[in-house]
């Protein structure tokens, strides 16, 4: 039989020098595991004589108990040491200032802020908000809007198309929010007064164009609607959005397939020192397109143009944000630069309202 005193001394020494719980567990397995040294000795008790078993049995049991107690004590020491180290590493100095939270550090993107601003203005003018899918059919994006098959906007150099369907048709990413006008006129009985903010997509990228951008379109359909109403709405919109009392606007003849007559709208401005100041000066800046809804568009929506007429306008929300808040490059709106958003962004709780201020 091995020397139990020597085995006990070696095992206790290994327990004492175990630096962590993993090393201590290895010592336990080596001594008390199924194939451990003490376990093997206890398996041999059955082969001993009665007198020898009476001596070795109590000795081995006592050794097993002492080793078990020593392991438990060492484990407790190691756990306390690990807890102490963790508390020291994770200690918080309560005398330090509190770190700013999301409501302080977070920022609302200028485009999101502008969407809220124009929505607040248009709601005050009696408009509701309409939405539609970003993925559209050729009918809603082009045909129903009186855009002829040979129009350049239908070509792949201007429009993002998906693969062909079994019938040869192709879905596309909408190039304007005008398809929502069609969907609204098909599903809502006039009178209709809606604004449509949303994402749009075109194959274009430079300082003032991006492949994905944001538009706001307005639509009014009624039995008695004329250009005077359109002019008043746009004047009130610009006065409220740009927060200037004196708004001088110029309506120039233009052409859009979905409106007749069609106009482009300029607003008086002054260019000085690299800045554009609206509401003053003798220069002009184009800001939007508009017109009376084309009779063919009304017919596509099952509305009789002899009974109903209306007007529509469209404006780029990204460019509105650039004009109002002085951002020089549209591409920076989508670069995800934290420094840019800290400079141009808005605090989360600064919600724009007409009575509290749009751009606080």
C-alpha positions as CSV (number, residue, x, y, z in Angstrom):
1,X,0.0,0.0,0.0
2,X,1.3,3.5,-0.7
3,X,2.2,5.9,2.0
4,X,-1.0,7.7,2.9
5,X,0.8,10.5,4.7
6,X,3.0,11.2,1.6
7,X,-0.1,11.2,-0.7
8,X,-2.0,13.5,1.7
9,X,1.0,15.9,1.9
10,X,1.4,16.0,-1.9
11,X,-2.4,16.6,-2.5
12,X,-2.6,19.3,0.1
13,X,0.4,21.1,-1.4
14,X,-1.2,21.0,-4.8
15,X,-4.5,22.4,-3.4
16,X,-2.6,25.2,-1.7
17,X,-0.8,26.2,-4.8
18,X,-3.8,26.1,-7.1
19,X,-4.0,29.6,-8.6
20,X,-7.6,29.5,-9.8
21,X,-10.7,27.3,-9.8
22,X,-9.8,25.5,-12.9
23,X,-6.4,24.4,-11.4
24,X,-8.2,23.4,-8.2
25,X,-10.7,21.3,-10.1
26,X,-7.8,19.5,-11.8
27,X,-6.4,18.6,-8.4
28,X,-9.8,17.3,-7.2
29,X,-10.2,15.1,-10.2
30,X,-6.6,13.7,-9.8
31,X,-7.4,12.8,-6.2
32,X,-11.1,12.2,-5.8
33,X,-12.3,11.6,-9.4
34,X,-13.4,8.2,-10.7
35,X,-9.8,7.4,-11.6
36,X,-8.2,9.5,-8.9
37,X,-5.4,8.3,-6.6
38,X,-7.6,8.1,-3.5
39,X,-10.6,6.6,-5.4
40,X,-8.3,3.8,-6.7
41,X,-7.2,3.0,-3.2
42,X,-10.7,2.7,-2.0
43,X,-11.6,0.4,-4.8
44,X,-8.9,-2.0,-3.5
45,X,-10.5,-2.3,-0.1
46,X,-12.6,-5.3,-1.2
47,X,-9.5,-7.4,-2.0
48,X,-8.0,-6.8,1.4
49,X,-8.2,-9.1,4.4
50,X,-10.6,-8.3,7.2
51,X,-8.0,-7.0,9.6
52,X,-6.3,-4.9,7.0
53,X,-9.6,-3.5,5.7
54,X,-10.5,-2.5,9.3
55,X,-7.3,-0.4,9.4
56,X,-7.3,1.0,5.8
57,X,-11.0,1.7,5.6
58,X,-11.1,4.4,8.3
59,X,-7.7,5.8,7.1
60,X,-8.8,6.2,3.5
61,X,-12.2,7.7,4.5
62,X,-10.5,10.2,6.8
63,X,-8.1,11.1,4.0
64,X,-10.9,11.6,1.6
65,X,-12.8,13.9,4.0
66,X,-9.7,16.0,4.8
67,X,-8.9,16.4,1.1
68,X,-12.5,17.3,0.4
69,X,-12.5,19.9,3.2
70,X,-9.2,21.4,2.0
71,X,-10.6,21.7,-1.6
72,X,-13.7,23.4,-0.4
73,X,-11.8,25.8,1.8
74,X,-9.4,26.7,-1.1
75,X,-12.3,27.1,-3.5
76,X,-13.9,29.7,-1.2
77,X,-10.6,31.6,-0.9
78,X,-10.2,31.6,-4.7
79,X,-13.8,32.8,-5.1
80,X,-13.3,35.6,-2.6
81,X,-10.1,36.7,-4.4
82,X,-11.8,36.7,-7.8
83,X,-14.7,38.8,-6.4
84,X,-12.3,41.2,-4.9
85,X,-10.4,41.6,-8.2
86,X,-13.6,42.0,-10.1
87,X,-14.9,44.7,-7.7
88,X,-11.6,46.5,-8.1
89,X,-11.7,46.3,-11.9
90,X,-15.4,47.4,-12.1
91,X,-15.3,50.0,-9.5
92,X,-17.3,53.1,-10.2
93,X,-16.1,56.5,-9.0
94,X,-19.4,58.1,-7.9
95,X,-17.7,61.5,-7.6
96,X,-17.2,61.6,-11.4
97,X,-19.8,63.4,-13.5
98,X,-22.6,61.3,-15.0
99,X,-21.9,60.4,-18.6
100,X,-24.4,62.0,-21.0
101,X,-27.2,59.6,-22.2
102,X,-28.9,59.1,-25.5
103,X,-31.2,62.1,-25.1
104,X,-28.1,64.4,-24.8
105,X,-25.8,62.7,-27.2
106,X,-28.3,61.5,-29.8
107,X,-29.3,63.6,-32.8
108,X,-32.2,63.7,-35.2
109,X,-31.1,63.7,-38.8
110,X,-31.8,67.0,-40.6
111,X,-33.9,65.2,-43.2
112,X,-36.1,63.6,-40.5
113,X,-36.4,67.0,-38.9
114,X,-37.5,68.6,-42.2
115,X,-40.1,65.8,-42.7
116,X,-41.5,66.7,-39.3
117,X,-41.4,70.4,-40.1
118,X,-43.2,70.2,-43.5
119,X,-45.7,67.7,-42.0
120,X,-46.6,70.2,-39.3
121,X,-47.0,73.0,-41.8
122,X,-49.1,71.0,-44.2
123,X,-51.3,69.6,-41.4
124,X,-52.0,73.2,-40.4
125,X,-53.0,73.9,-44.0
126,X,-55.5,71.0,-43.9
127,X,-53.5,68.2,-45.5
128,X,-53.2,64.6,-44.4
129,X,-50.2,62.4,-44.9
130,X,-50.3,59.5,-47.5
131,X,-47.7,56.8,-48.0
132,X,-47.0,54.1,-50.5
133,X,-44.5,51.3,-51.4
134,X,-40.9,52.1,-52.5
135,X,-41.1,49.3,-55.1
136,X,-43.5,50.1,-57.8
137,X,-44.9,48.9,-61.1
138,X,-44.4,50.6,-64.4
139,X,-48.1,51.6,-64.5
140,X,-48.1,53.5,-61.2
141,X,-44.6,55.1,-61.7
142,X,-45.0,56.1,-65.4
143,X,-48.1,55.1,-67.4
144,X,-50.8,56.4,-64.9
145,X,-48.8,59.7,-64.7
146,X,-49.1,60.3,-68.5
147,X,-45.4,59.6,-69.1
148,X,-45.0,58.2,-72.6
149,X,-43.1,55.0,-73.4
150,X,-40.3,56.9,-75.1
151,X,-39.7,59.3,-72.2
152,X,-36.0,59.3,-71.0
153,X,-37.1,58.8,-67.4
154,X,-38.1,55.2,-68.3
155,X,-34.6,54.3,-69.5
156,X,-32.2,52.3,-67.4
157,X,-29.7,55.2,-67.1
158,X,-32.2,57.0,-65.0
159,X,-34.3,54.3,-63.2
160,X,-33.4,51.3,-61.1
161,X,-35.2,48.3,-62.5
162,X,-35.6,44.8,-61.1
163,X,-35.4,41.6,-63.1
164,X,-38.1,40.6,-65.6
165,X,-41.2,38.8,-64.4
166,X,-42.6,35.8,-66.3
167,X,-45.0,38.1,-68.2
168,X,-42.1,40.4,-69.2
169,X,-42.9,43.2,-66.8
170,X,-40.4,44.6,-64.4
171,X,-40.7,46.2,-61.0
172,X,-38.7,49.3,-60.2
173,X,-37.6,51.6,-57.4
174,X,-40.0,54.6,-57.6
175,X,-38.4,57.6,-59.1
176,X,-40.8,60.0,-57.4
177,X,-43.5,59.8,-54.8
178,X,-46.1,60.6,-57.5
179,X,-47.3,56.9,-57.6
180,X,-48.8,57.5,-54.2
181,X,-50.9,60.2,-55.8
182,X,-52.4,57.6,-58.2
183,X,-53.0,55.1,-55.4
184,X,-54.7,57.8,-53.3
185,X,-57.0,59.0,-56.1
186,X,-58.0,55.4,-56.9
187,X,-58.9,54.6,-53.3
188,X,-60.2,57.9,-51.8
189,X,-63.3,59.9,-52.9
190,X,-62.6,63.6,-53.6
191,X,-62.1,66.1,-52.1
192,X,-58.5,65.0,-51.6
193,X,-55.8,67.0,-49.8
194,X,-52.7,65.0,-49.1
195,X,-48.9,65.4,-48.8
196,X,-46.6,62.5,-49.6
197,X,-43.1,62.5,-48.0
198,X,-40.9,59.6,-48.8
199,X,-37.7,58.1,-50.3
200,X,-37.2,58.0,-54.0
201,X,-34.4,56.6,-56.2
202,X,-32.6,57.6,-59.4
203,X,-29.3,56.8,-61.1
204,X,-27.6,60.0,-60.2
205,X,-24.8,61.1,-57.8
206,X,-23.0,64.4,-57.4
207,X,-22.9,67.4,-55.0
208,X,-26.6,68.0,-55.2
209,X,-27.9,64.5,-56.3
210,X,-27.8,61.1,-54.6
211,X,-29.1,57.7,-55.8
212,X,-31.6,57.7,-52.9
213,X,-33.2,61.0,-51.9
214,X,-36.4,62.3,-50.3
215,X,-39.3,64.1,-51.8
216,X,-42.5,65.8,-50.6
217,X,-45.4,65.9,-53.0
218,X,-48.7,67.6,-52.4
219,X,-52.0,66.8,-54.1
220,X,-55.4,68.6,-54.1
221,X,-58.4,67.2,-56.0
222,X,-61.8,68.9,-55.8
223,X,-64.5,70.3,-58.1
224,X,-63.4,73.9,-57.7
225,X,-59.7,74.2,-57.6
226,X,-57.5,76.6,-59.5
227,X,-54.0,78.1,-59.8
228,X,-54.8,80.8,-57.2
229,X,-55.2,78.1,-54.6
230,X,-51.9,76.5,-55.6
231,X,-50.1,79.8,-55.4
232,X,-51.5,80.6,-52.0
233,X,-50.6,77.1,-50.6
234,X,-47.0,77.4,-51.8
235,X,-46.6,80.9,-50.5
236,X,-47.9,79.9,-47.0
237,X,-45.7,76.8,-47.1
238,X,-42.5,78.7,-47.9
239,X,-43.3,81.5,-45.5
240,X,-43.7,79.0,-42.6
241,X,-40.9,76.6,-43.5
242,X,-38.2,79.2,-44.1
243,X,-39.6,81.3,-41.3
244,X,-39.6,84.6,-43.2
245,X,-42.4,87.0,-43.5
246,X,-41.6,88.4,-46.9
247,X,-41.7,85.7,-49.5
248,X,-41.3,86.7,-53.2
249,X,-42.0,83.9,-55.6
250,X,-41.8,83.6,-59.4
251,X,-43.8,81.1,-61.4
252,X,-42.2,80.1,-64.7
253,X,-43.9,78.0,-67.4
254,X,-42.4,74.5,-67.7
255,X,-43.5,71.0,-68.8
256,X,-44.2,67.9,-66.8
257,X,-46.1,65.0,-68.3
258,X,-48.5,64.7,-65.3
259,X,-49.5,68.4,-65.1
260,X,-51.0,70.9,-67.5
261,X,-50.2,73.8,-67.2
262,X,-46.9,73.1,-65.5
263,X,-44.7,75.6,-63.7
264,X,-41.4,75.9,-61.9
265,X,-41.3,78.1,-58.8
266,X,-38.4,80.4,-57.9
267,X,-38.0,82.2,-54.6
268,X,-36.1,85.5,-54.3
269,X,-32.7,85.2,-52.7
270,X,-29.4,86.9,-52.2
271,X,-26.1,85.2,-52.8
272,X,-23.3,86.6,-50.8
273,X,-20.1,85.2,-49.3
274,X,-20.9,81.7,-50.3
275,X,-24.3,81.9,-48.6
276,X,-27.8,82.0,-50.0
277,X,-30.2,84.2,-48.1
278,X,-33.8,83.7,-48.9
279,X,-36.4,86.4,-48.8
280,X,-34.1,89.2,-49.8
281,X,-32.1,90.3,-52.8
282,X,-32.8,90.4,-56.5
283,X,-31.5,86.9,-57.5
284,X,-33.8,83.8,-57.9
285,X,-33.5,80.2,-56.7
286,X,-35.5,77.4,-58.1
287,X,-37.1,75.3,-55.4
288,X,-40.0,73.2,-56.8
289,X,-42.2,72.2,-59.7
290,X,-46.0,72.3,-59.8
291,X,-49.0,72.5,-61.9
292,X,-52.6,71.5,-62.5
293,X,-53.2,67.7,-62.6
294,X,-53.3,66.5,-66.2
295,X,-56.8,65.3,-67.4
296,X,-55.2,62.0,-68.5
297,X,-54.0,61.3,-65.0
298,X,-57.5,61.9,-63.6
299,X,-58.8,59.4,-66.2
300,X,-56.3,56.8,-65.2
301,X,-57.8,57.1,-61.7
302,X,-61.4,56.8,-62.9
303,X,-62.1,60.5,-62.2
304,X,-64.0,62.6,-64.7
305,X,-61.8,65.7,-65.6
306,X,-65.0,67.5,-66.6
307,X,-66.1,67.3,-62.9
308,X,-62.8,67.2,-61.0
309,X,-59.6,69.1,-61.2
310,X,-56.7,69.7,-58.9
311,X,-53.1,70.7,-58.5
312,X,-49.9,69.1,-57.4
313,X,-46.4,70.1,-56.5
314,X,-43.1,68.3,-55.7
315,X,-40.1,69.4,-53.8
316,X,-36.8,67.8,-52.7
317,X,-36.6,67.5,-48.9
318,X,-32.9,67.0,-48.9
319,X,-32.4,70.3,-50.8
320,X,-34.8,72.0,-48.4
321,X,-32.6,70.9,-45.6
322,X,-29.5,72.1,-47.4
323,X,-31.1,75.5,-48.0
324,X,-32.5,76.0,-44.6
325,X,-29.6,74.7,-42.5
326,X,-26.6,75.6,-44.8
327,X,-25.3,72.1,-45.6
328,X,-23.0,72.5,-48.7
329,X,-23.0,68.9,-50.0
330,X,-25.9,66.5,-50.2
331,X,-23.7,63.4,-50.2
332,X,-22.7,64.2,-46.6
333,X,-26.3,63.6,-45.5
334,X,-25.7,59.8,-46.1
335,X,-22.0,59.4,-45.0
336,X,-22.9,58.4,-41.4
337,X,-20.2,60.8,-40.0
338,X,-20.8,61.3,-36.3
339,X,-19.2,64.7,-36.4
340,X,-21.5,65.9,-39.2
341,X,-24.6,64.7,-37.4
342,X,-23.5,66.4,-34.2
343,X,-23.2,69.6,-36.1
344,X,-26.3,69.6,-38.2
345,X,-28.5,67.2,-36.2
346,X,-31.3,68.1,-33.8
347,X,-31.9,67.1,-30.2
348,X,-34.5,64.3,-29.9
349,X,-37.1,66.2,-28.0
350,X,-36.9,69.4,-30.2
351,X,-40.2,68.5,-32.0
352,X,-41.2,71.1,-34.6
353,X,-44.5,72.8,-34.1
354,X,-46.0,76.0,-35.5
355,X,-46.8,77.4,-32.1
356,X,-43.5,76.4,-30.5
357,X,-41.2,77.0,-33.5
358,X,-40.0,74.8,-36.3
359,X,-36.2,74.8,-36.0
360,X,-35.5,75.4,-32.3
